Amino acid sequence: MAYLTNYKYYNNDGVAPQNANWGSYQYVPLKDIVNNFMLMYADDDSTIGKVKRYTVLFHAKRGIQEITYDALRNVKVLEFCISECDNLKMVLPSDYVNYVRISVEKDGILFPLHENPSINYASEYLRDNNCEFLFDIDGEVLEAENSQLDINRLNGLPQSQFLAEGSRYGQWGWNIDGEWFFRYGIGGAFYGLDTSKANINDSFRIDKKSGVINFSSGVKDECIVIEYVSDGMENGDDESVSINKLAESYLYAYIKASILENRISAQEYVIRRANKDKMAKLRNAKIRLSNLHAGRLLMPLRGRDKWIK
């Protein structure tokens, strides 16, 4: 890592963006990881011997991805306001891997949404008056912009429907995402309510193949905040990829073990020893990155003394 003066660290030598180097001392760039490994581990006197630079680069990137999933979990936060033209959909961020929490922001407060697999959305094929499918010039079937299910969801249907006389209960009932429940019995209990889906806040469902999040009708004209984790690859920009210094030793051990596992001439006991060292370094990295100390444990411990009335 290049030496940074205080002026360059705080002001980036007067070049925008000013915050480009803030907090950078915590991390080791991918380029330095590869250079260090080639210098210290990849020679004739080492366990792995000579190795190609592109091989080290490949395993270094895979190691960063693995520890990002397991330990680093650097949460990214993105706000997106749902307008009428969005059709209650939000495109997943370009570096999205998995979500941590999805919320609605109201007056600076985040109200978490729950994932509901019953949210209705579908594709609809276009057909002519003779019920024949319509195709484009490439021979692919044409799809409607919104299916009837999507249109009903956009219009907030079904929210509630009246059960006519002669029905099972002859009273008002609510239909939430296709399931009925009723105010019925002692204490006004909701008969038939699926409590796993009951929530005063709205809900969402992720369509991974299409790369969008579908929301229930209540989030129309609201601002959504998605907290998610990526894979640490910075959208394929190797110059921006880095790893926390607390996990640097693990990454070297991961690269070494991965190279030995793919080498036919490597002896079995050497591979086992390398994997054992890798797992030990991973445990150490997780402990270091967890940042446990007395101050962070104090408040949860105080919660044990709470009286339950």
C-alpha positions as CSV (number, residue, x, y, z in Angstrom):
1,M,0.0,0.0,0.0
2,A,1.4,3.4,-1.0
3,Y,2.3,5.8,1.8
4,L,-0.3,8.5,2.4
5,T,0.4,11.9,3.9
6,N,-2.2,13.3,6.2
7,Y,-3.1,15.9,3.5
8,K,-3.7,13.1,0.9
9,Y,-5.6,11.0,3.4
10,Y,-8.0,13.8,4.5
11,N,-8.3,15.8,1.3
12,N,-7.1,13.5,-1.5
13,D,-4.6,16.1,-2.6
14,G,-7.4,18.5,-3.4
15,V,-8.8,16.1,-6.0
16,A,-12.5,15.0,-6.0
17,P,-13.8,12.9,-4.3
18,Q,-12.3,14.3,-1.1
19,N,-13.2,11.1,0.9
20,A,-11.5,8.7,-1.5
21,N,-8.9,7.6,1.1
22,W,-10.9,7.8,4.3
23,G,-10.6,4.5,6.3
24,S,-8.3,3.0,3.6
25,Y,-5.7,1.9,6.1
26,Q,-7.9,-0.9,7.3
27,Y,-7.6,-2.7,4.0
28,V,-5.1,-4.4,1.8
29,P,-5.6,-4.0,-2.0
30,L,-6.0,-7.1,-4.1
31,K,-2.9,-6.2,-6.1
32,D,-0.8,-6.1,-2.9
33,I,-2.2,-9.5,-1.8
34,V,-1.1,-11.1,-5.1
35,N,2.3,-9.4,-5.1
36,N,3.0,-10.4,-1.5
37,F,2.0,-14.0,-2.2
38,M,4.2,-14.3,-5.3
39,L,7.1,-12.9,-3.3
40,M,6.8,-14.9,-0.1
41,Y,5.1,-18.2,-1.1
42,A,5.7,-18.9,-4.8
43,D,9.3,-19.9,-5.2
44,D,11.3,-23.1,-5.6
45,D,11.9,-23.4,-1.9
46,S,8.3,-23.1,-0.8
47,T,5.7,-25.8,-0.4
48,I,3.7,-24.9,-3.5
49,G,6.7,-24.1,-5.7
50,K,6.4,-22.0,-8.8
51,V,2.9,-20.8,-9.7
52,K,1.4,-18.6,-12.3
53,R,0.3,-15.1,-11.3
54,Y,-3.2,-15.5,-12.8
55,T,-3.7,-18.6,-10.7
56,V,-2.9,-16.7,-7.5
57,L,-5.2,-13.9,-8.7
58,F,-8.1,-16.3,-9.3
59,H,-7.8,-18.0,-5.8
60,A,-7.3,-14.6,-4.1
61,K,-10.6,-13.3,-5.5
62,R,-12.4,-16.6,-4.6
63,G,-11.0,-16.3,-1.0
64,I,-12.3,-12.7,-0.7
65,Q,-15.7,-13.8,-1.9
66,E,-15.8,-16.7,0.6
67,I,-14.8,-14.6,3.7
68,T,-17.2,-11.8,2.6
69,Y,-20.1,-14.3,2.8
70,D,-18.9,-15.9,6.1
71,A,-17.4,-13.1,8.2
72,L,-17.0,-9.7,6.6
73,R,-20.6,-9.1,5.6
74,N,-20.0,-5.5,4.7
75,V,-23.6,-4.3,4.5
76,K,-24.4,-1.8,1.8
77,V,-27.5,0.5,2.0
78,L,-29.5,1.8,-0.9
79,E,-32.6,4.0,-0.9
80,F,-35.1,3.8,-3.8
81,C,-38.4,5.7,-4.0
82,I,-41.2,3.7,-5.6
83,S,-43.0,6.0,-8.2
84,E,-46.0,5.2,-10.3
85,C,-43.9,4.2,-13.3
86,D,-42.0,1.6,-11.3
87,N,-45.1,-0.7,-11.1
88,L,-44.4,-1.6,-7.5
89,K,-41.0,-3.1,-8.6
90,M,-37.4,-2.3,-7.6
91,V,-34.4,-3.5,-9.7
92,L,-31.9,-5.3,-7.5
93,P,-28.5,-3.4,-7.1
94,S,-25.9,-4.4,-9.6
95,D,-23.6,-6.0,-7.0
96,Y,-26.5,-7.6,-5.0
97,V,-25.9,-11.1,-3.6
98,N,-28.4,-11.4,-0.7
99,Y,-30.5,-9.0,1.4
100,V,-30.2,-8.3,5.1
101,R,-33.3,-6.1,5.6
102,I,-35.8,-4.3,3.4
103,S,-37.7,-1.4,5.0
104,V,-40.0,1.5,4.3
105,E,-38.6,4.9,5.4
106,K,-41.2,7.2,7.0
107,D,-40.1,10.4,8.8
108,G,-36.6,9.1,9.3
109,I,-37.7,5.8,10.8
110,L,-37.3,2.4,9.1
111,F,-40.2,0.0,9.2
112,P,-39.1,-3.5,8.2
113,L,-41.0,-5.3,5.5
114,H,-41.5,-9.0,5.6
115,E,-40.9,-11.4,2.7
116,N,-44.2,-12.9,1.6
117,P,-44.1,-15.8,-1.1
118,S,-47.8,-15.2,-1.7
119,I,-47.4,-11.9,-3.5
120,N,-48.8,-12.4,-6.9
121,Y,-46.9,-11.6,-10.0
122,A,-46.7,-13.4,-13.3
123,S,-45.7,-13.1,-17.0
124,E,-48.5,-13.1,-19.6
125,Y,-48.0,-14.2,-23.3
126,L,-49.7,-12.1,-26.0
127,R,-52.1,-13.8,-28.3
128,D,-54.2,-12.6,-31.3
129,N,-57.9,-12.8,-31.8
130,N,-57.5,-16.4,-32.9
131,C,-55.8,-17.3,-29.7
132,E,-52.5,-17.8,-31.5
133,F,-49.3,-16.7,-29.7
134,L,-47.5,-13.7,-31.1
135,F,-43.8,-13.8,-31.7
136,D,-41.0,-11.2,-32.4
137,I,-38.6,-11.4,-35.4
138,D,-36.3,-13.7,-33.3
139,G,-39.0,-16.2,-32.8
140,E,-39.5,-15.4,-29.1
141,V,-43.0,-15.2,-27.7
142,L,-44.1,-11.6,-26.9
143,E,-45.1,-10.8,-23.3
144,A,-47.5,-8.2,-22.0
145,E,-46.0,-5.3,-20.0
146,N,-48.2,-6.3,-17.0
147,S,-50.2,-9.5,-16.4
148,Q,-53.7,-9.4,-15.0
149,L,-52.2,-10.5,-11.6
150,D,-49.8,-7.5,-11.8
151,I,-52.6,-5.1,-12.7
152,N,-54.7,-6.3,-9.7
153,R,-51.7,-5.9,-7.4
154,L,-51.0,-2.4,-8.7
155,N,-54.6,-1.5,-8.1
156,G,-54.4,-2.8,-4.5
157,L,-56.6,-5.8,-5.1
158,P,-57.7,-7.9,-3.4
159,Q,-57.6,-5.9,-0.2
160,S,-61.0,-6.7,1.3
161,Q,-64.2,-8.2,0.0
162,F,-67.7,-8.6,1.4
163,L,-69.1,-12.1,2.0
164,A,-72.7,-12.1,0.8
165,E,-75.6,-13.6,2.7
166,G,-75.6,-17.3,2.5
167,S,-71.8,-17.6,2.6
168,R,-70.0,-19.5,5.3
169,Y,-70.2,-16.8,7.9
170,G,-72.2,-14.0,6.3
171,Q,-70.0,-11.3,7.5
172,W,-67.1,-9.0,6.5
173,G,-63.9,-10.8,5.7
174,W,-60.4,-9.8,4.5
175,N,-58.5,-11.3,1.7
176,I,-54.7,-10.8,2.1
177,D,-52.6,-12.2,-0.7
178,G,-55.3,-14.7,-1.7
179,E,-56.1,-16.0,1.9
180,W,-59.3,-15.1,3.8
181,F,-59.5,-14.4,7.5
182,F,-62.4,-13.1,9.7
183,R,-63.0,-11.3,12.9
184,Y,-64.7,-14.1,14.7
185,G,-65.1,-15.5,18.2
186,I,-64.5,-14.2,21.7
187,G,-62.2,-11.2,21.9
188,G,-62.5,-10.4,18.2
189,A,-59.9,-13.0,17.2
190,F,-59.1,-13.3,13.5
191,Y,-60.3,-16.7,12.5
192,G,-58.2,-18.3,9.8
193,L,-55.5,-15.7,9.9
194,D,-52.1,-17.1,8.9
195,T,-50.0,-15.4,11.6
196,S,-46.8,-16.2,9.7
197,K,-47.9,-13.6,7.1
198,A,-49.8,-11.2,9.4
199,N,-47.9,-7.9,9.6
200,I,-49.0,-4.3,9.9
201,N,-46.3,-3.3,7.5
202,D,-46.3,-4.2,3.8
203,S,-44.5,-7.1,2.2
204,F,-42.2,-8.0,-0.7
205,R,-41.1,-11.0,-2.8
206,I,-37.8,-11.2,-4.7
207,D,-37.9,-12.5,-8.3
208,K,-34.3,-13.5,-8.6
209,K,-34.4,-14.6,-12.2
210,S,-35.9,-11.2,-13.3
211,G,-33.6,-9.3,-10.9
212,V,-36.5,-7.3,-9.3
213,I,-38.3,-7.0,-6.0
214,N,-42.1,-7.0,-6.2
215,F,-43.9,-5.1,-3.4
216,S,-47.4,-5.2,-2.2
217,S,-49.6,-2.2,-3.1
218,G,-49.1,-0.3,0.2
219,V,-45.6,0.8,-0.7
220,K,-46.7,2.9,-3.7
221,D,-45.1,6.4,-3.5
222,E,-43.0,5.3,-0.5
223,C,-39.2,5.2,-0.2
224,I,-37.6,1.8,0.2
225,V,-34.3,1.2,2.0
226,I,-32.6,-2.1,1.1
227,E,-29.6,-3.3,3.2
228,Y,-27.7,-6.0,1.4
229,V,-24.4,-7.8,1.1
230,S,-22.2,-8.2,-2.0
231,D,-19.3,-10.5,-2.8
232,G,-16.5,-8.0,-2.4
233,M,-15.7,-7.9,-6.1
234,E,-16.7,-4.3,-6.6
235,N,-18.6,-5.0,-9.9
236,G,-15.5,-6.6,-11.5
237,D,-13.1,-3.6,-10.9
238,D,-10.0,-5.4,-9.6
239,E,-8.3,-2.1,-8.7
240,S,-11.1,-1.4,-6.1
241,V,-11.1,-4.9,-4.5
242,S,-9.5,-5.1,-1.1
243,I,-9.7,-7.1,2.1
244,N,-9.6,-6.1,5.8
245,K,-6.1,-6.5,7.3
246,L,-7.6,-8.7,10.1
247,A,-8.3,-11.3,7.5
248,E,-5.1,-11.0,5.5
249,S,-3.5,-14.1,7.0
250,Y,-6.6,-16.2,6.2
251,L,-6.5,-15.1,2.5
252,Y,-2.8,-16.3,2.1
253,A,-3.7,-19.6,3.7
254,Y,-6.8,-19.9,1.5
255,I,-4.7,-19.3,-1.7
256,K,-2.0,-21.8,-0.6
257,A,-4.5,-24.6,0.3
258,S,-6.5,-24.0,-3.0
259,I,-3.4,-24.3,-5.1
260,L,-2.3,-27.5,-3.4
261,E,-5.7,-29.1,-3.7
262,N,-5.5,-28.7,-7.5
263,R,-2.0,-30.0,-7.9
264,I,-1.7,-33.6,-8.8
265,S,1.8,-34.0,-7.3
266,A,0.8,-32.7,-3.9
267,Q,0.9,-35.3,-1.2
268,E,-2.3,-35.9,0.8
269,Y,-0.8,-35.0,4.2
270,V,0.5,-31.7,2.8
271,I,-3.0,-30.8,1.5
272,R,-4.6,-31.7,4.9
273,R,-2.1,-29.6,6.8
274,A,-2.8,-26.6,4.5
275,N,-6.5,-27.0,4.9
276,K,-6.2,-27.3,8.7
277,D,-4.1,-24.1,8.7
278,K,-6.7,-22.4,6.5
279,M,-9.6,-23.2,8.9
280,A,-7.6,-22.1,11.9
281,K,-6.9,-18.7,10.2
282,L,-10.5,-18.4,9.3
283,R,-11.6,-18.9,13.0
284,N,-9.0,-16.3,14.0
285,A,-10.3,-13.9,11.4
286,K,-13.9,-14.3,12.5
287,I,-13.0,-13.6,16.1
288,R,-11.0,-10.5,15.2
289,L,-13.7,-9.2,12.9
290,S,-16.5,-9.8,15.4
291,N,-15.0,-6.9,17.5
292,L,-16.3,-8.2,20.8
293,H,-15.4,-6.2,23.8
294,A,-16.9,-5.4,27.2
295,G,-18.7,-2.2,26.1
296,R,-20.6,-4.0,23.4
297,L,-21.7,-6.8,25.7
298,L,-22.8,-4.6,28.6
299,M,-26.2,-3.5,27.3
300,P,-27.4,-7.0,26.3
301,L,-26.3,-8.3,29.7
302,R,-28.3,-5.5,31.4
303,G,-31.4,-6.7,29.6
304,R,-31.3,-9.9,31.6
305,D,-32.4,-8.0,34.7
306,K,-35.6,-6.7,33.0
307,W,-38.8,-7.5,35.0
308,I,-41.5,-9.2,33.0
309,K,-44.9,-8.1,34.3
